[in-house]
Amino acid sequence: MSLLKINKIDNYMLTTNFNAKEFFCKAKDVEEHDFDMLLVIACQVVRSWYNKPIQITSTFRSLSTNTLTVGAASSSQHLLGRAVDFKIMALDGSVDMKSTEDFHNSIITKGELFEELHKIGIRGFGLYENRTHLDTRKSFHFWNKKKH
């Protein structure tokens, strides 16, 4: 795990398509936090795979933010800077549900994209209706919160 320190004013490029600001948490009480660079790389892998924009919806969470987040685990990997939630976006600004479903199916079936992410160190995979959670915990963990 390679932790990156991100400050709320940072705006430098981390990869071809992502800058540091996109991975800075939304909490107003945080000036700086650690974030696992493997998650940035994982988001770039997904973005390159689908050639679609990725909207980061959650990264590091302060304890106060995590407490207020509906459905958040008290031991969330977000508290450690080891988790990211994101949406695959269509060019019109809506969520690209076709790509999202394809990505989720790759995770469920442990397909090629899943293998690529697992190879770089992603161990936590969470599926939601229109977004995905990835994290770098030590052992494999999967959950599916989508309505069936």
N, C-alpha and C positions, 0 to 999 in steps of 0.2 A: 504494500500500500504506500502510495506516495502522496502525502498531504500537501496541498497548496494553500497558502495563506491568502485570503481574498479580503480586500478592504472595500468599503462601500463606494469609494471614489475610483476604484480600478476600472479601466475600460480597455485594456490591452487584449490583443487576440491570443487565445489559447490554442485554437486549431484553425483550420481554413475557414470554418463557418461560425465559430463561437468565440465571444469575448468574455472576459472575466465578469463583467457586470451581469450577464445573463445567469450566472451561477451564484450571485450574491443573494443572501436570504432576504425575505420581505419584512422581517422584524424591524421595528423602528428603534428598538433598544440595543441593536448590535452594530458595532462599528467595523468589526473584523472577525473573520472566522476561518477555520480550516475546512477544506473540501478535498475529497479524494480525486486526484487527477484521472484515475481510471474511469470515473464516471463521465468526465468530459470526453475522454476518448471513446467510451461506449456510445455517447450521444452522437458523436461524429460518425461512428460506424453506422448507426441507424440512419442518420441523415444522408450519408453517402449511398447506402443501400437502396433507399427509396427515392433519392434525389428530390426530397421534399423538406420544407422548413420544419424545424422542431421548436415547439414553444415549451420552455422550461416553466413548470408550475410550482415546484417545491424543491428546495435543496436543504441546506442546513436549517434547523429550527432551534430557536432558543427554547428553554424549558417553558417559559410563559406562552410562547406561540404554540408549542406542541400541546400544552394543556388545553388551549382553546380550539385546537384543530379537531373537528368532529371525526371520530373513528381512528384517531392516531393512537398507536401503541405507546404505553408509558416507557418502554425500552426501545423506542424507534431508532433506527439507524440514522435518521435525519438529525438526531441530537448529537451525533458524532461526526457529522459532515460526510457520512458514508452512504448517502442515498440521494436519488433524484427521481422526481416525477415529471413526466412530460407528455405532450400531445404531438402527434404527427399532423401537420397542417396541410391543407390544400392551398393552392395558389390564391384562391379567393378569400382566404382568411378563416375559413371554416375548418373543423376537424376533418381530416381525411379518413373516413371510417373504413374504406376499402383497404388502405395501407395498414391501418390500426388492426383490423381483423387479420390480415395476412401476418403481421408481426406477432400478434397473440397466438395464432395457429402455429407459428414457428417455435414459439416458446412451449406450447402445450405438447407438440410432437417432437420437441428437441431437434428441430430442423437445423438447416445450415446457418441461419443468422443466430439462433440460440447458441450453437456450437462456437461461433465466432466470438460472441460476447462472453461465454463461459471461459474460453481460452484466455481472454485478457484479464479475467479475475472477477467477473460478475457472478455472484452466488445467490442473490435474492431477486426473485421475479414476481411482481404483483400485477395482476390484471384488473382493470376497472373498465367501466363502459366505454369511455372515450380517452383514456390515458393509461400510462404504464409506469410502474415503479421498478427501478433497478437499484441494487445495492451491492456493497462489497463485504458483506459479513463473511465469517470464516467458513461456514458450511452451507450447502445448498438448502434453499427454502423457496417454496412456491405457494402462491395463493391466487385464487380466482374469485373476485368479488363482483363479477359481472352477473346481471340477471339473466337467467337461462330461459 
